[in-house]
Amino acid sequence: MKNKIKNLFLEERASTVIFFSFILIGLLGVIGIVMDGGTLFVTKAHLQKTANAVVLSAAQELLNDEEDVITVSDKILDAHNEKSSLHQLNIELGNKISIHLKKEVSLSFLRLFGFPSAPVEATSTAALGLMGRAKGAAPLGIDDSIQLEFYKEYKLKVDQTEVDAGNFGILALDGPGAKTYEQNLRDGYSGEIEIGTIIETQTGNIAGKTRIVINERINACPHPPGDISHRDCSRILLIPVYKPYDYTSNQLKKIEITGFAYFYILEPMNAQDTSVTGMFIEKTGNGFTDPNGTNTGAYSIKLTK
C-alpha cells in the first residue's frame, strides 16, 4: 500500500513537471511572438511617421521643380535614417506627391520556425489644396473681382481711399487702431481666419505705419531681392481675398473672406508713398484647405489616402 501511494505521488509529480514544461514553452512562445510583434509594430509606426513627414515637407516644393521635391524628400528620409527604405516616389508637380517605404525586419522567436524576417511597408500621399483657413495674415486685402496675374507688379493702396469698391483695402483683423494694424502687419495676425469670416475695414491714413513695417520686412529678408523660393523671407505676406459685404454711405465697412493670396514686396516705401509695391505669387503655406476657396495662388497641404 505504501509503495502504491509512493508510485502515485511520483506519477503525479512527473505529470506536473510535464504540464508546467508545456506551460513554460507556451509562455516563452507568447513572449517571443509579443517581442517580434512589438518590433514590427514599432518599425511600422516609424516608417509611417517618416512617410508622412516626407510628403508633407516635399509637397511644399510641388510648385517648383521636381529636383527641389526630390531634394527635400532625400533630406527627410536621411534625417529619419530611412533612405534605404525608399521603394517608390511619385511626383505630380502642382498637384501631389506619394511615397512607398519598405524594409525587411529581422525576427527573433519566429526565426526558429523558418521566418528570419518580415517585410514592413508604409505609404503616404500629400496633395495641394486651396487655402481656406490660416493664421498669420497681413491686414491688407484684395477684392476677389480683380483678376490677378502672378508675378506682375501691383500696388496695394494704404491711404484714405483704400476701401473704395474694386480697390485694395486695409483690414481691421484684430479691431481698429493704427497700433494694432502695425503689429499685425509686422508679425501677422495671431488669430485664425477662414472663408466666410466677416471683417471690418480699417479707416484713416496709416501710410506712415505701413512704411515703417514694410521697410523693416524688406531689410529682415536674408535673401536676394526677387528670390521667392525661400519660405523664411519676410518680404512675403499672406493676404486675405474678399468680397464686399457691407457698404455704408458709399464706403465699404465690412468684407467677407473668400480666399487667400501671397504678396511679395518688391521695393521699399519712401516718405511720399501711399501704396505697397509688389507682386502676387503662387506659394504653399501653413493652413487648411477648402475646395470652395478662391484660386488666387495660396495653397495648403493635406494628407490623403
Rosetta blueprint (number, residue, H / E / L):
1 M L
2 K H
3 N H
4 K H
5 I H
6 K H
7 N H
8 L H
9 F H
10 L H
11 E H
12 E H
13 R H
14 A H
15 S H
16 T H
17 V H
18 I H
19 F H
20 F H
21 S H
22 F H
23 I H
24 L H
25 I H
26 G H
27 L H
28 L H
29 G H
30 V H
31 I H
32 G H
33 I H
34 V H
35 M H
36 D H
37 G H
38 G H
39 T H
40 L H
41 F H
42 V H
43 T H
44 K H
45 A H
46 H H
47 L H
48 Q H
49 K H
50 T H
51 A H
52 N H
53 A H
54 V H
55 V H
56 L H
57 S H
58 A H
59 A H
60 Q H
61 E H
62 L L
63 L L
64 N L
65 D L
66 E H
67 E H
68 D H
69 V H
70 I H
71 T H
72 V H
73 S H
74 D H
75 K H
76 I H
77 L H
78 D H
79 A H
80 H L
81 N L
82 E L
83 K H
84 S H
85 S H
86 L E
87 H E
88 Q E
89 L E
90 N E
91 I E
92 E E
93 L L
94 G L
95 N L
96 K E
97 I E
98 S E
99 I E
100 H E
101 L E
102 K E
103 K E
104 E E
105 V E
106 S E
107 L L
108 S L
109 F L
110 L H
111 R H
112 L H
113 F H
114 G L
115 F L
116 P L
117 S E
118 A E
119 P E
120 V E
121 E E
122 A E
123 T E
124 S E
125 T E
126 A E
127 A E
128 L E
129 G E
130 L E
131 M E
132 G E
133 R E
134 A E
135 K E
136 G L
137 A L
138 A L
139 P L
140 L E
141 G E
142 I E
143 D E
144 D L
145 S L
146 I L
147 Q L
148 L L
149 E L
150 F L
151 Y L
152 K L
153 E E
154 Y E
155 K E
156 L E
157 K E
158 V L
159 D L
160 Q L
161 T L
162 E L
163 V L
164 D L
165 A L
166 G L
167 N L
168 F L
169 G E
170 I E
171 L E
172 A L
173 L L
174 D L
175 G L
176 P L
177 G L
178 A H
179 K H
180 T H
181 Y H
182 E H
183 Q H
184 N H
185 L H
186 R H
187 D H
188 G L
189 Y L
190 S L
191 G L
192 E E
193 I E
194 E E
195 I L
196 G L
197 T L
198 I E
199 I E
200 E E
201 T E
202 Q L
203 T L
204 G L
205 N L
206 I L
207 A H
208 G H
209 K H
210 T H
211 R H
212 I H
213 V H
214 I H
215 N H
216 E H
217 R H
218 I H
219 N H
220 A H
221 C L
222 P L
223 H L
224 P L
225 P L
226 G L
227 D L
228 I L
229 S L
230 H L
231 R L
232 D L
233 C L
234 S L
235 R L
236 I E
237 L E
238 L E
239 I E
240 P E
241 V E
242 Y E
243 K E
244 P E
245 Y E
246 D E
247 Y E
248 T E
249 S L
250 N L
251 Q E
252 L E
253 K E
254 K E
255 I E
256 E E
257 I E
258 T E
259 G E
260 F E
261 A E
262 Y E
263 F E
264 Y E
265 I E
266 L L
267 E L
268 P L
269 M L
270 N L
271 A L
272 Q L
273 D L
274 T L
275 S E
276 V E
277 T E
278 G E
279 M E
280 F E
281 I E
282 E L
283 K E
284 T E
285 G L
286 N L
287 G L
288 F E
289 T E
290 D L
291 P L
292 N L
293 G L
294 T E
295 N L
296 T L
297 G L
298 A E
299 Y E
300 S E
301 I E
302 K E
303 L E
304 T E
305 K L
